[in-house]
Amino acid sequence: MADLTPKQKEVWDCFIKEQPKILLASGAKRAGKTFVFILLYLMHIAKFENQGLSFIIGGSTQASIRRNVLNDMEEILGKELKLDKTNAISVFGNKVYCFDGTNADAWKKARGFTAAGALLNEGTALHDTFVKEVISRCSYPGARVLIDTNPENPAHFVKTDYIDKDGQKLKNGKINIKAFHFTVFDNIYLDEEYVESIIASTPTGMFTDRDIYGLWVAAEGVVYKDFNKDKHYIDDIEGVNFVRYFAGTDWGYEHHGSIVVIGEDDEGCFYLLEEHAHQHQEIDFWVDVANDIKSRYGNIFFYCDSARPEHVKRFRRERIKAVNADKAVVSGIEEVARLFKTDQLKVVKSKVSRFDKEIYMYVWNETTGEPVKQWDDVLDSLRYAIYTHTKPQRRKTGGR
């Protein structure tokens, strides 16, 4: 196993020699967790070659299972893996069922059959009952369960129910649960410049602790720790060569509704050019705001909060290019925070008012791991715009 990193080799040896029933790998992104688990899982399935047994692969969505697991499996096996009508693939004469497991009733998909093993990818993205049901399904003699995940809030069930029970043994003395911790530095095959770049561009605080050092830490304090008024506020945009504009929209009434306009320059930097934040305004008002923006910036996209579909439809009837935004909270915050960290997001100071309050008042809820739902109206519209607009580029670059 010369191509494995020392950490991967340690996991490999544990799987073969200690044979834990449940093996977990948690930690930093790009640390090599999933790849070694795919190798081990294929080796496990091969032990039961041509026995017609059932196995499970679980992930947050079918798309993530394809991206994170099946694509690498195809490269390793040298053959295409096509899902049949039951969402299963054939591997070594056995059936491997692929289940998306994020919803509360996802466990029902795994109910009713005996499995000889499971590989659960992105464990913290899966629902508690789904994970427990999959583990209970793995009752065939010699069945093994592999769970890989990035860290989240230390109160997450993956940590409290499994990782914190590292070393747990059965009555016969065999290991039931074994957990391994990865940092980005464990992947010795990553290019040094890449690692340096990732460290430099990862937002300060929770994101660095989790993404680089693989720590299960709670979010705390101000959300955008890297915002610096001396660097990120600018007075004018004279000389900036803008190549496109787009907008973000967060509907509101009792709390502020907000539309922000973002400009992107020819070097890939973003500028918050103006905000419109108001309470107690009806949709007619926001249509007028959007049409005024459209008259000045052209027929740009408005990335909108999907919570008010009737407002999105109204925008479209008015020939405003309204698109439902990708509202992923923590991932969206991480993208905006990364742009502040790398000085790729600037704010025209004279064109914002509420932003100036929210940026210092927007804080994490340490219990839930989500931001407190206050002082977030302009920042939500900013997140919708930035995260949705940059999504295609993230796909091309593998998330960075």
C-alpha positions in Angstrom: 0.0 0.0 0.0 2.8 2.4 -0.9 0.4 5.0 -2.4 -1.4 5.5 0.9 -0.5 8.3 3.3 0.7 7.2 6.7 -2.6 8.1 8.2 -4.5 6.1 5.6 -2.2 3.2 6.2 -3.0 3.4 9.9 -6.7 3.2 9.1 -6.1 0.4 6.7 -4.2 -1.7 9.2 -6.8 -1.1 11.9 -9.6 -2.3 9.5 -7.8 -5.5 8.8 -6.2 -6.3 12.1 -8.6 -5.0 14.7 -11.7 -5.4 12.6 -14.0 -2.9 14.3 -17.7 -3.2 13.6 -18.0 0.6 13.1 -15.0 2.6 11.7 -15.1 6.4 11.5 -12.8 8.9 9.9 -13.5 12.6 10.7 -11.6 15.7 10.0 -10.3 18.2 7.5 -11.3 18.5 3.9 -9.0 16.9 1.3 -7.3 14.8 4.0 -7.9 11.5 2.3 -10.7 10.1 4.4 -13.2 9.1 1.8 -10.7 7.5 -0.6 -9.2 5.0 1.9 -12.7 4.1 3.0 -13.7 3.4 -0.7 -10.7 1.1 -1.0 -11.6 -0.7 2.2 -15.3 -1.0 1.3 -14.5 -2.5 -2.1 -12.1 -5.0 -0.3 -14.9 -5.8 2.1 -17.5 -6.4 -0.6 -14.9 -8.6 -2.5 -14.7 -10.9 0.5 -18.3 -11.9 -0.3 -17.8 -12.3 -4.0 -20.7 -13.7 -6.0 -22.8 -14.3 -2.9 -25.6 -12.0 -4.0 -25.6 -10.1 -0.8 -26.9 -6.6 -0.1 -24.7 -3.6 0.8 -25.4 0.1 1.3 -23.9 3.4 0.3 -25.4 6.4 2.0 -24.9 10.0 1.2 -26.6 13.4 1.5 -27.9 13.2 -2.1 -27.7 10.9 -5.1 -25.5 13.5 -6.8 -23.1 13.6 -3.8 -22.9 9.8 -3.8 -21.9 9.9 -7.5 -19.4 12.7 -7.0 -17.8 11.6 -3.8 -18.0 7.8 -4.0 -19.0 6.2 -7.3 -16.7 8.2 -9.5 -13.7 7.0 -7.5 -15.0 3.5 -7.4 -15.3 3.5 -11.2 -11.6 4.6 -11.5 -10.5 1.9 -9.1 -12.5 -0.9 -10.7 -12.0 0.3 -14.3 -15.6 0.0 -15.2 -18.8 2.1 -15.3 -21.2 1.8 -12.4 -24.8 2.4 -13.5 -27.6 2.6 -11.0 -30.5 0.2 -11.8 -34.2 1.1 -11.2 -33.7 0.2 -7.5 -30.8 2.7 -7.2 -28.3 -0.2 -6.9 -25.1 -1.1 -8.6 -23.5 -4.5 -9.1 -20.0 -5.0 -7.5 -18.2 -8.3 -7.2 -21.5 -10.2 -7.7 -23.3 -8.4 -5.0 -25.9 -5.5 -5.0 -24.9 -2.2 -3.5 -27.9 0.1 -2.8 -27.4 3.9 -2.9 -29.6 5.8 -0.4 -29.8 9.6 0.1 -30.2 10.0 3.8 -30.8 13.6 4.8 -34.5 13.6 5.6 -36.3 12.4 8.8 -38.0 9.5 6.9 -34.9 8.5 4.9 -34.4 5.6 7.2 -37.4 3.9 5.6 -35.4 3.4 2.5 -33.0 1.1 4.4 -35.8 -0.8 6.2 -36.6 -4.4 5.5 -33.4 -6.1 4.4 -30.2 -7.5 5.8 -27.0 -5.8 4.7 -23.4 -7.1 4.9 -21.9 -3.7 5.1 -22.4 0.1 4.7 -20.3 3.1 3.6 -21.8 6.4 4.9 -20.4 9.5 3.2 -20.7 13.0 4.7 -22.0 11.5 8.0 -22.9 14.9 9.5 -25.2 15.6 6.6 -27.2 12.4 7.2 -30.2 12.2 9.5 -29.8 10.5 12.9 -32.5 7.9 12.4 -31.1 7.0 8.9 -27.7 6.3 10.3 -29.1 4.2 13.1 -31.3 2.3 10.8 -28.5 1.5 8.4 -26.3 0.3 11.2 -29.1 -1.9 12.4 -29.5 -3.3 8.9 -25.9 -4.4 8.9 -26.7 -7.7 10.7 -25.1 -10.2 8.3 -22.2 -12.1 9.9 -19.0 -10.1 9.4 -20.8 -6.9 8.4 -18.9 -3.7 8.7 -19.9 0.0 8.8 -17.6 2.9 7.5 -18.5 6.5 8.2 -16.5 9.4 6.9 -17.3 13.0 7.7 -16.1 16.6 8.1 -16.5 18.0 11.7 -19.4 20.2 12.8 -20.7 21.3 16.2 -19.3 19.1 18.9 -22.9 18.3 20.1 -23.6 16.6 16.7 -24.9 13.0 17.1 -22.1 11.6 14.9 -19.6 12.8 17.5 -21.5 12.1 20.7 -23.0 8.8 19.7 -20.0 7.3 17.8 -16.7 9.3 17.8 -16.8 9.9 21.5 -17.2 6.2 22.0 -13.9 5.4 20.3 -12.5 2.2 21.6 -15.8 0.7 22.7 -15.6 -3.1 22.9 -18.1 -5.9 22.7 -18.5 -8.5 25.5 -16.3 -10.9 23.5 -13.5 -8.3 23.5 -13.7 -7.2 19.9 -13.7 -3.5 19.1 -17.2 -2.2 18.3 -16.3 1.5 17.4 -13.0 2.9 16.3 -12.5 6.5 15.2 -9.7 8.3 13.4 -9.0 12.1 13.2 -7.5 13.7 10.1 -6.0 17.1 9.5 -5.2 18.5 6.0 -1.5 17.9 6.8 -2.1 14.1 6.9 -2.5 14.2 3.1 1.2 14.3 2.3 0.5 14.1 -1.5 -1.2 17.5 -1.6 0.9 20.1 -3.4 2.6 22.4 -0.8 1.5 25.6 -2.6 -2.1 24.2 -2.7 -2.0 23.7 1.1 -0.5 27.1 1.7 -3.3 28.6 -0.5 -6.0 26.7 1.3 -4.8 27.9 4.7 -4.5 31.5 3.5 -8.0 31.5 2.0 -9.9 29.7 4.8 -11.8 32.1 7.0 -10.6 32.6 10.5 -12.1 30.9 13.5 -14.5 27.9 13.1 -13.8 27.3 9.4 -10.0 27.1 10.0 -10.4 24.9 13.0 -12.7 22.5 11.2 -11.5 22.6 7.6 -7.7 22.7 8.3 -7.3 21.0 11.6 -10.4 18.8 11.6 -11.6 19.9 15.0 -15.1 19.5 16.3 -15.6 23.1 17.5 -18.6 25.3 18.2 -19.2 28.4 16.2 -18.8 31.5 18.4 -18.7 35.3 18.2 -19.1 37.4 15.1 -19.8 35.4 11.9 -17.6 37.4 9.6 -14.4 37.6 11.7 -12.2 38.6 8.8 -14.2 41.7 7.8 -11.9 44.7 8.3 -13.4 48.2 7.8 -10.0 49.6 6.9 -9.5 47.1 4.1 -13.0 46.2 2.9 -14.8 49.6 2.8 -13.9 51.6 -0.3 -14.9 55.2 -1.2 -15.3 54.9 -4.9 -15.1 52.4 -7.8 -13.4 54.7 -10.3 -11.2 52.7 -12.6 -12.8 49.3 -11.7 -13.5 47.3 -14.9 -16.8 45.5 -14.1 -17.6 42.6 -16.3 -21.0 41.7 -14.8 -23.6 42.7 -12.2 -26.1 40.7 -10.2 -28.4 41.2 -7.2 -29.6 39.4 -4.1 -33.0 39.6 -2.6 -34.2 38.8 1.0 -38.0 39.4 1.4 -39.2 41.0 4.6 -41.9 43.0 6.2 -41.6 43.2 10.0 -37.9 42.6 9.6 -36.1 44.5 6.9 -36.5 43.4 3.3 -33.3 43.8 1.3 -32.0 44.0 -2.2 -28.2 44.3 -2.8 -26.4 44.9 -6.1 -23.0 43.2 -6.6 -20.5 43.9 -9.3 -17.8 41.6 -10.4 -14.6 42.9 -12.0 -12.2 41.4 -14.5 -10.0 39.9 -11.8 -12.8 38.0 -10.1 -13.3 40.4 -7.2 -16.8 41.4 -6.0 -18.1 44.8 -4.9 -21.3 45.5 -2.8 -22.3 48.5 -4.8 -25.6 49.4 -3.1 -28.2 48.2 -0.6 -31.9 48.8 -0.4 -33.2 47.8 3.1 -36.7 48.8 4.3 -39.4 47.6 6.7 -43.1 47.4 6.1 -43.0 47.6 2.3 -45.2 45.6 0.0 -44.1 43.7 -3.2 -45.0 46.7 -5.4 -42.3 48.7 -3.7 -39.7 46.0 -4.3 -40.8 45.7 -8.0 -40.1 49.5 -8.3 -36.7 49.1 -6.7 -35.8 46.1 -8.9 -36.9 48.0 -12.1 -34.8 51.0 -11.1 -31.8 48.7 -10.6 -32.5 47.1 -14.0 -32.7 50.5 -15.7 -29.2 51.3 -14.4 -27.4 47.9 -14.6 -29.2 46.1 -17.3 -31.3 42.9 -17.3 -29.3 41.3 -14.5 -30.1 38.2 -12.4 -31.9 38.7 -9.0 -31.1 35.7 -6.7 -34.1 35.6 -4.4 -35.2 34.0 -1.2 -37.5 31.2 -2.2 -39.6 31.5 1.0 -42.0 33.8 -0.8 -42.7 32.1 -4.2 -45.5 34.6 -4.9 -43.0 37.4 -4.8 -40.6 35.6 -7.1 -43.4 35.0 -9.6 -44.4 38.7 -9.4 -40.8 39.6 -10.3 -40.9 37.3 -13.3 -44.2 38.7 -14.5 -42.6 42.1 -14.4 -39.8 40.7 -16.6 -37.3 40.8 -13.8 -34.9 37.8 -14.0 -35.7 36.3 -10.6 -34.0 33.0 -9.7 -34.4 31.0 -6.5 -31.2 31.4 -4.6 -29.1 28.5 -3.1 -29.8 29.2 0.5 -27.2 26.9 2.1 -26.5 28.7 5.3 -23.1 27.6 6.6 -21.6 26.9 3.1 -22.9 30.2 1.9 -21.4 32.0 4.9 -18.1 30.3 4.3 -18.0 31.5 0.7 -18.7 35.1 1.7 -16.2 34.8 4.6 -13.5 33.4 2.2 -13.9 36.4 0.0 -13.4 38.8 2.9 -10.4 36.7 4.1 -8.8 37.0 0.6 -9.8 40.6 0.2 -11.9 39.7 -2.9 -15.1 41.4 -1.5 -15.3 45.1 -1.1 -18.1 47.4 0.1 -18.8 50.9 -1.2 -19.2 52.6 2.1 -21.4 55.5 1.0 -23.9 53.1 -0.6 -24.7 51.0 2.5 -26.3 51.8 5.8 -27.8 48.7 7.4 -24.8 46.6 6.3 -22.6 48.7 8.6 -24.7 47.6 11.6 -25.3 44.0 10.6 -21.6 43.1 9.9 -20.8 43.7 13.6 -24.0 42.3 15.1 -24.4 39.1 13.1 -23.3 36.3 15.5 -23.3 32.6 15.8 -25.7 30.7 18.1 -23.2 28.5 20.0 -25.9 25.9 20.8 -27.3 25.3 17.3 -24.2 26.1 15.2 -26.3 28.4 13.0 -26.3 32.2 13.0 -28.7 34.0 15.2 -31.7 35.1 13.1 -31.2 38.8 13.8 -29.2 41.5 12.0 -29.0 39.3 9.0 -31.3 40.9 6.3 -28.7 42.6 4.1 -26.2 39.9 4.9 -28.7 37.2 3.8 -29.3 38.9 0.5 -25.5 39.3 0.0 -25.0 35.6 0.8 -27.8 34.5 -1.6 -26.2 36.6 -4.4 -22.6 35.6 -3.9 -23.1 31.9 -3.1 -25.6 31.3 -6.0 -23.6 33.3 -8.5 -20.3 31.5 -7.7 -21.7 28.0 -7.6 -20.8 27.0 -11.2 -17.2 28.1 -10.6 -17.0 26.1 -7.4 -18.1 23.0 -9.4 -15.2 23.6 -11.8 -12.6 24.0 -9.1 -13.8 21.2 -6.8 -15.2 23.5 -4.2 -12.5 26.1 -4.0 
